Amino acid sequence: MRFPRLDIHEGTVEGVSAQKLLTDFGSPLFVISERILREAYGMLESALRGAYPRARIAYSYKTNYLPALCAFFKDRGALAEAVSGFEYWLAKRLGYKGADIIFNGPHKLDSELAEALSDGCFLNVDNREELYRVAALAAKRKMRPRIGIRLNTAFARNGAEPWKRFGFDAGNGEAEDVCREIVKKFSHLALAGLHMHIGTNIREAGVFRSAAAEAADFALGLKKAFGVEVDYLDMGGGFAVAGDRLRGSDEGGASPIEEYMQALVAPVLEKLNWQPQLIVEPGRYLVSESSVLLTTVVSNRKAEKGARVTVDGTISILREAGFVETVVVALKPGAGHTPTTIFGSSCTQYDVLGEAPLPPLERGDIVVLGHAGAYSISRSSQWIFPRPAVVLIDAEGEFRLVRKREENEDLVRLDV
């Protein structure tokens, strides 16, 4: 099934006039399509449940923790995947119970760990220091919590170096030693799961099969060595969307989501004689294509080859423009397209938002920048300019404000 695309034509986004949106909420402006969110989630859920019924989707909050967006996925049954105390707090603020929150990440305060233990969340331990702190907190409270550990692996995106920073190495005995310590030394902790996340924007499903095979082999080794049958395998995310390509890469199209899910599931079914819960933690796959940044042309300077256009967005607002190939659409009919570089309006040479053949542009014309849903809203900064508003267009074509536009006062509101 083809991945859904935003409807952008004749001056509209999802059937709504781009000029009206900018008039009502200011420029630049993030616009999110609820239709794309719904269809992307539906495709993933269908592929995952079709391959492995005992499976859950957890939305990766760090990708875009806009509350309206997180609440959207909550309403569809997604777990919340948090990697910080703030994200954990946000999930609970949105109504999540601890049992529906996954708490990952390398840095968790004692107060946050204590709350997570009391809540009974999916708590995945990242390092030995954290393990010892969890053990001490649980002993003090006379608890026997279920915990998981994060594994790192030999597999990575397209031959890149494996991610070895997080978790415990499954290949050199480190992870096994940690599990032995949990089972033998910290008997008041229950080893319930394994967590693995191998990278981002991975375009080959076979990489996930190799990683899932390593996780399943490790789980099987735990059963043989310690009699422990883990209850869940959390395989992280990293599933790519075909059009969302890293800047400067020569990577091809992404595998269909059905192939990703089948690749994850096959080793689990082949190697394990029990069926642990299988969890995936997508972020980019669900939200990247759902959003655009509407910008307005500030100036157009002719260059030796093409044109250099400055718009009122910046790379500090559209953070992903520095990492992925941005889709650029000019909402202006016309012939004679020329190679055009879109610059942001910050006072730096390297504020490049995208490149595309475009018709001649004038001050006031609207330029749409795509791939704006993942890591831009959550990572946008107040460098030089206030951050823009965010608008959500629902499935009926109605739109509503889900984040207000910042004013100058907001940039110094916390200063004393």
QUIMOHU-V675129 format. One record per helix or strand of 3 or more residues. SS is the DSSP state (helix for helix, strand for strand). FROM is the first residue (numbers start at 0). TO is the last residue. If there is no record, write none. Layout:
BEGIN
SS	FROM	TO
SS	FROM	TO
END
This chain:
BEGIN
helix	17	24
strand	28	32
helix	33	50
strand	54	59
helix	60	62
helix	66	74
strand	78	81
helix	84	92
helix	97	99
strand	100	102
helix	109	118
strand	121	124
helix	127	139
strand	145	151
helix	156	158
helix	173	184
strand	189	195
helix	204	225
strand	231	233
helix	256	270
strand	276	279
helix	283	289
strand	290	302
strand	305	310
helix	318	321
strand	327	329
strand	337	342
strand	351	357
strand	365	368
strand	388	392
strand	398	402
helix	407	411
END
